[in-house]
Amino acid sequence: ENETMRKKLVALLFVGALALSIVACSGESGSSSNDASKTETTEESQPEVTYQTILDDYTKQIQDATPGLIEEYNSESADITNDLNALAELSNSKVEKLAEICNTGVEEMAELMTKNGDEYETYEEWAGKLQDVYMEYSKQITDAYTNSTSGMSTEDLMNSLESLQ
């Protein structure tokens, strides 16, 4: 019975973390001033920027960033193994870094849509593909979170939940 309760609690926190990460990637981020200069140099060296080239670029950035973020999570979580809330916050902070990459790619797609005069549906389809990549890789981080909570005692889980109230 305790094992079932523990799994339900971990699943509940996982769903909460996932919900936060979905919101993070679908929102527009306001810090694009530094990214604009990077975009210009990229456009000069690559004659044609398309939704596919943006998708490929940011997919690679997400893929490249994920193992390091998982490694960071695993090493940083060692000090807080009995604090579910701190583990969830740590996991969310790592997922947020992937969301920032995703947001920048989505912003570039929006700029391309405006520049080309494309239909919103075209942009939405390509942005959705990048968000799918983000979700796939952010799940690897939340899996590391789930794994780190699997050794927690029911007492630690209950204490963590009480501190939320």
C-alpha positions as CSV (number, residue, x, y, z in Angstrom):
1,E,0.0,0.0,0.0
2,N,2.8,2.4,0.8
3,E,4.5,1.6,-2.5
4,T,1.3,2.4,-4.4
5,M,0.9,5.7,-2.5
6,R,4.5,6.6,-3.2
7,K,4.2,5.9,-6.9
8,K,1.0,8.0,-7.0
9,L,2.7,10.9,-5.3
10,V,5.7,10.7,-7.6
11,A,3.4,10.5,-10.7
12,L,1.4,13.5,-9.4
13,L,4.6,15.6,-9.0
14,F,5.8,14.5,-12.4
15,V,2.6,15.6,-14.0
16,G,3.0,19.0,-12.3
17,A,6.5,19.4,-13.5
18,L,5.5,18.4,-17.0
19,A,2.6,20.9,-17.0
20,L,5.1,23.6,-16.0
21,S,7.5,22.6,-18.8
22,I,4.7,22.6,-21.4
23,V,3.7,26.1,-20.5
24,A,7.4,27.2,-20.6
25,C,7.9,26.0,-24.1
26,S,4.6,27.3,-25.6
27,G,5.0,30.8,-24.2
28,E,7.0,33.6,-25.9
29,S,10.1,34.6,-24.1
30,G,11.0,38.3,-23.9
31,S,14.8,37.9,-24.1
32,S,15.4,37.8,-27.8
33,S,17.8,40.8,-28.1
34,N,20.9,38.7,-27.8
35,D,19.5,36.0,-30.0
36,A,18.8,38.4,-32.8
37,S,22.5,39.0,-33.5
38,K,23.1,35.3,-33.5
39,T,20.3,34.8,-36.0
40,E,21.8,37.4,-38.4
41,T,25.2,35.8,-38.5
42,T,23.5,32.4,-39.0
43,E,21.5,33.8,-41.9
44,E,24.6,35.2,-43.6
45,S,26.5,31.9,-43.5
46,Q,23.4,29.9,-44.5
47,P,21.8,31.5,-47.6
48,E,18.3,30.1,-47.0
49,V,16.6,29.8,-43.6
50,T,13.6,27.5,-43.6
51,Y,11.4,26.0,-41.0
52,Q,13.3,22.8,-41.5
53,T,16.7,24.4,-41.0
54,I,15.4,26.1,-37.8
55,L,13.9,22.8,-36.6
56,D,17.1,20.9,-37.3
57,D,19.3,23.5,-35.6
58,Y,17.2,23.7,-32.4
59,T,16.6,19.9,-32.3
60,K,20.4,19.5,-32.3
61,Q,20.8,22.1,-29.6
62,I,18.2,20.4,-27.4
63,Q,19.7,17.0,-28.1
64,D,23.2,18.3,-27.3
65,A,22.1,20.0,-24.1
66,T,20.1,17.2,-22.6
67,P,22.8,14.8,-21.4
68,G,24.7,17.6,-19.6
69,L,21.5,18.7,-17.9
70,I,20.7,15.2,-16.8
71,E,24.3,14.9,-15.5
72,E,23.9,18.3,-13.6
73,Y,20.6,17.1,-12.2
74,N,22.0,13.8,-11.0
75,S,25.1,15.4,-9.3
76,E,23.1,18.3,-7.8
77,S,20.3,16.1,-6.5
78,A,22.7,14.0,-4.5
79,D,22.6,16.6,-1.7
80,I,18.8,16.8,-1.5
81,T,17.8,13.2,-1.9
82,N,15.1,13.3,0.8
83,D,13.5,16.6,-0.3
84,L,10.9,15.9,-3.0
85,N,10.1,19.6,-3.4
86,A,13.7,20.6,-3.9
87,L,14.2,17.7,-6.3
88,A,11.1,18.8,-8.3
89,E,12.4,22.4,-8.4
90,L,15.9,21.2,-9.5
91,S,14.3,19.1,-12.3
92,N,12.1,22.0,-13.4
93,S,15.2,24.3,-13.6
94,K,16.9,21.8,-15.9
95,V,13.8,21.4,-18.1
96,E,13.5,25.2,-18.2
97,K,16.8,25.3,-19.9
98,L,15.5,23.1,-22.7
99,A,12.3,25.3,-22.8
100,E,14.5,28.4,-23.4
101,I,16.1,26.7,-26.4
102,C,12.7,25.6,-27.7
103,N,11.3,29.2,-27.2
104,T,14.2,30.7,-29.2
105,G,13.5,28.3,-32.1
106,V,9.8,29.0,-31.9
107,E,10.5,32.7,-32.0
108,E,12.7,32.3,-35.1
109,M,9.9,30.3,-36.7
110,A,7.5,33.2,-35.9
111,E,9.9,35.7,-37.5
112,L,10.2,33.5,-40.6
113,M,6.4,33.3,-40.8
114,T,6.2,37.1,-40.7
115,K,9.1,37.6,-43.2
116,N,7.6,35.0,-45.6
117,G,3.9,36.1,-45.1
118,D,3.1,32.4,-44.3
119,E,-0.1,31.2,-42.9
120,Y,-0.3,30.9,-39.1
121,E,-1.0,27.1,-39.5
122,T,2.3,26.6,-41.3
123,Y,4.2,28.2,-38.4
124,E,2.0,26.3,-35.8
125,E,2.8,23.0,-37.5
126,W,6.6,23.6,-37.5
127,A,6.6,25.1,-33.9
128,G,4.6,22.0,-32.8
129,K,7.4,19.7,-34.3
130,L,10.0,21.6,-32.2
131,Q,7.8,21.4,-29.1
132,D,7.5,17.6,-29.7
133,V,11.3,17.4,-29.7
134,Y,11.4,19.5,-26.5
135,M,8.8,17.2,-24.8
136,E,10.7,14.1,-25.8
137,Y,14.0,15.3,-24.3
138,S,12.5,17.1,-21.3
139,K,11.0,13.7,-20.4
140,Q,14.6,12.3,-20.0
141,I,15.2,14.9,-17.4
142,T,11.9,14.2,-15.6
143,D,12.8,10.5,-15.8
144,A,16.0,11.3,-13.9
145,Y,13.8,13.1,-11.3
146,T,11.5,10.1,-11.0
147,N,14.5,7.8,-10.6
148,S,16.0,10.0,-7.9
149,T,12.7,9.8,-5.9
150,S,12.3,6.1,-6.2
151,G,14.5,5.4,-3.2
152,M,12.6,7.9,-1.0
153,S,10.8,6.5,2.1
154,T,7.1,7.1,2.4
155,E,7.8,9.3,5.4
156,D,10.1,11.6,3.4
157,L,7.4,11.7,0.7
158,M,4.7,12.6,3.2
159,N,6.9,15.3,4.8
160,S,7.6,16.8,1.4
161,L,3.8,16.9,0.7
162,E,3.0,18.4,4.1
163,S,5.4,21.2,3.4
164,L,3.4,22.1,0.3
165,Q,0.3,22.9,2.3
